[in-house]
Amino acid sequence: MSKSPQCLGRRIAVSNILDVTLRDGGYLNRWQFSLEETKSVLNFLQDQGLSQVEVGFIRTPERSTSPVNGCPKEFLAEIQQLYPEMSLVCMLNPAEDNWQAAVADKLDQISLLRMPCTADLVDKALEIANHLKKQSSNLKISLNLICVSSYSLAEIECLLRTIAPSKNVDIVYLADSRGALYPHEVNAMMALVREICPQSLGFHAHDTLGYAIENSNQAFAQGCDWIDVTLNGFGLAGGNTPLGGYLAHHDLQSSGQSIQDEVTDFCQKHLPLRHPDSLTRQRYRLLAAKNIDPVWCEQLLEKYPDTLNKKIEKLPRQHYKNIDSVLDLMIR
């Protein structure tokens, strides 16, 4: 393992950590957290000293399926009242047709609004950021470039040069949505972001290849200010940087008890989430090793139920943009 940020002159603090369990972990239960479960999560995180928590997706009433997958005004107001010391973070999909209605009357409760962007959504997200900053000067806005392993460094540089001049974007995130990046790749990408963007930097790892903690370390060492984690690493596909493992790695646990044991015990008692089975996780790793998105796994299995693993092994590692580019190579 390479040098941790402490060895490179910076020491991470709990204030650099953003927990995204309710939003990213919600992929595992379709965001069906009860209010009591939500409060249990927030209580536990507060006990660990975390003050920045992503509480869910912002959606219109018509598209909301739960308090976490919609974040109605009443839900945000109640959470804000119960946890006044916490900064509430929400995610808005810039592709949302009626995003104005989705954010209506909610901005006063939100500290940070994050927008996940593929290349084709960057301009739209910048337009939304401009609109929202006019409504609330206190609101922080983050543009999260997702699936960054699907782009070359030249493509990422082009996107960053579009974002960098914006005065309405406070944070630029890189999200390794596939969990396909190796530490040296994260190091190069974050160095590029630091060189181009004057905004604060963030990094969102997935643990598909098992590098989430090390990749987060590399990002922080390159000047990243925000690191995403989840309880027990719960999250889409390969999961995320685990809170317990990350706090323990940096000796940030708040009590004498092992933080990893505390997290495990809490999750078993209070969180209705389970990781995918070991066979599925193994297949996710095979896909990520080739830089293929694990979320395409089910579709690929439908096409090749008996031979998928062998098909994957024969593929080159490259910047796959969509599932069709994978299937085209598989049929050759």
N, C-alpha and C positions, 0 to 999 in steps of 0.2 A: 504493500500500500504506500502511496506517495505521501509526502508531508501533509499533515493536517494544517488548517488555516492558522492555528496557534503558532506553528513552526515558521510560518511565513509572515509573521508580524501582526496578524489580526486574530482576535479571539472572539468566537461567536457568543452571543448572549441570547437568552430566552426571548428578548425583545425583537430578535431577527427572525423568529420562527412564527409561521402562520399555519394553524391547523385547519385542514380542509376535509376532515372526516365526514361531516354531514353532507357535504356536496359530492366529493369524489367517492367516498365510501357508500354513498347513497345509490350508486350504480348496482350494488350488490343486493339491495332490497327494494329497488324502485322508489327510493326516498320515503318509504313508509315508516318514518320515525314518529312515535307518539310524542306529545308534548313532554311527558315525563321522561322519556328516553333522551329527548333533546336537552332537557334541563340536566339530566344526569351527566351527559357528555360535557356540557358547559361547566358544571360544578367541578368535574374531575380536572378539566383543563385549567380552570381557575386555580385549583389547588396546586397545580404544577407550575404556576406562575405565568401561564400564557395569557396574553391580553388581546391577541388578534385571532379571530376565529371566523372562518367562512361559514355562514349559516345556511347557504343554499342558492338556488337559482331564482332570479327575478323573472316572473312570467305574468302574462295577463290573467285575469280571473278565469277566462275560458280555457286556458292551457295549464292551469295549476292543477296538480294532482295530490298535493299534500302541502302542509305549511313549509316544509323545506324545499319542495319543488314548486315554487311559486312566490314564497316570501310575501304574503299579503301584509298590508300596512299594520293590521292589528297584531299579527304575529311578531313583526319587528319591534313594534312599540312595547309589547309585553316583555320580550327578551331584553330590550334596552332598559326597561324599568327594573328588571330583576338583576341585571348585570351591568350597572352603570359604569364600571371601570373597564369593561370590555369594548374593543373597537369591532363593530360588526362589519363583516365583509360579505359582499354578494357577487354573483356572476350573472352577467347579461350576455346572451348570445346576440351579436350584432346582426345576425341573419334573421332575427325575430321580426316578423312582418309589422307588428304593431308595438314596437319597443317603447313608444311614447306612453302608451297606456300601461305597459308593464312597469315603468318606473314612476308613474304618477303618484304623487303624495308620499313617496317612500324615501326620498333623498335625505330628509332630515335625520332619519334613523341610521343611515349608512355612512360608514367612515371611508370605505374603499369599494369601488365598483370595478370589477375585472371583466374584460371582454376577450374571449378566446378567438383567435384569428388564424385562419389559413391565409395564404397569399391573396386570394380573391376578396377577402373581407377587410383588408387593412384600410382601404380608403373609406369604406362605410363606417368602420369603427372610429376613424378620425373625425368624421362628420358628427357622429353621435357624441363623441367627447367634447367637441366644440359646443354643441347644443346644451349638454349637461352642465358644463362649466358656467354657462350663462345663467343657469337656474340655481346653481349652488357653488359658490366659490370655495366652500370648505371641503367639498367632496374631492377625494383623491381618485384618480382614474388610472387603471393599469391596462395596457395592451399585452395580451399573452399570445405570443407566437407559438402555435401548437404544432405537434408532429414535426419538430425542427429537424429530426434526422432524415426527413424526406426531401430536404433541400441541400444543395451544395453550399459551400461557404460563400461563393459568389452570389447565389440567389438570396441567401440570408443578408448579405451586405446590402443588396439592392433594397430589400424590405426595410432594413434598419435606416437607410438614408431617407426613406419616405417618412418614417416615424420620427426620427431625431429632431427635426425642426419644430415639431408641435409643442406649443406652450400649454396645451390642454392635457397632455399625457404626463403623468407624474412618475410612472414606473413602467419599465419594459421588462417583460418576463420571457424567458425561453422555457418551453414545456417539452420535455422528452416524453411525449405521450405514448410512444411505443415501448419505452424502456429499452431502446436499442443502442443508445450511445455508450461508448467506452470513455473512461476518464480523460484520456488525452484529447478526445474529440470535444468533450465539454470544455476543457481548458482552452482550446483554440476558439470555440464559439464565443465563450464568455469574454475572452480577451478582445475579440472583434466588437462585441457589443459595447464593452467599456471604452474602446477607442472611438466609436462613432456616436454613441448616445450620451447626452448630458444628464438624462433622467436617472433616477435610482434603478437598480437592477434586481430582478428576481429570478428564481429557478425552481421549476416543478419537475421532480424526478418520478419515474416509474421504475419498479424494482424487478422487471422481467428477467434481466440478465444477472441480477444480484448486485448491481453497482449503485443503487440509489444513494446510500450514505456517502460512498466515495465520490460520486458525481456531484452531490451537494457540497461536499468539502471543496472540490475543485472550483465550483462556481463561487463559493464564498471567498476562496483564496484569490480569485480574479476580481474581487470588488463587489460581489453580489451582496445586497442588503436584506433580501427576503428569501427565506427558504421554506418551502411547503413540506408539511408532514401530515400523516394521519395516524390515528390510534391503530396499533397492530399492523400498520401498513395497509389497512383496508382501502381498496380503490379499484378502479376499472382494470380489467385484465390482470397484468402482473403485479398490481398493487403499487403503493407509493413508499416514500421514505418513512420508515416506522418511527413514530415519536419516541417510544421507549428506547429503541436502539440508538437513535440520534442523540437524545439527552445523555444516555449512558456513555456514548463514545466521546462526548465533550465534557463529561463530568458536570452536568447541569441538573442532576436530580435534586429535588427539593427536600428529601428526607433521607434517613439512613437506610431505609428499605430499598431493595433493587427496583429501579423504576420499571424495568422490563417485567418483573414479576407483578408490580402494581398494575401495569397496563393490561397484562394477560388476565389477571384476576377481575379487573373492572369489566373488560370486554365479555368475559364468560358470564358475568352476572347481569350486565345491563345493556349489551349491544346485540341486536338480532342480526348479526352479520357473520358470514362464513366465507373463507377463501375458496376459490375453485379447487376441485380435487387435484391430487398430485399428477395424474395423467394429463389433465388439461393444462396445468401449469408447466409441465415438461414440454408440451407442444407449443405453448406460448414462447418458451425460451428458444426453441428451434426456429420459430418464426422471427423473433426479435434478433437472433444472431445473423439473420439474412436481411435485417432491416425491413421486415414485413410486419404490417400492423396486426397485433394479436386479435383485434376486434373483427378481423376478416376470417378468423379461424372457423367459425361455424359454417360460413358459406363455402370455404375451401373443403371442409369435411363433407359437405353435401355433394360436392363434385368428385372428390376422391376419398371415399370413406375407408378404403382398405390400403391405399398406397400414399397417403398424404405425406407422412414423414419422409419417405424415400424421395418424393417429389421435391420437398423442401430442401433436403440435403444437397440436391444437384443444382440448386439455384445459386447465382452469384449474389453477393451482398452489394446492393446499390440503392439509389434514391427512388424507391417505388412510390409513385404518386397516388395510385389507385389499384384496386384489386384486379382490374382488367390487365394491367401491365404484368401482374404476377401470373395470371391464368394464361396469358399469351406465351410466356416462357415455359409453363408447365406442359403445354400441349405439343411442344416441339420435340 
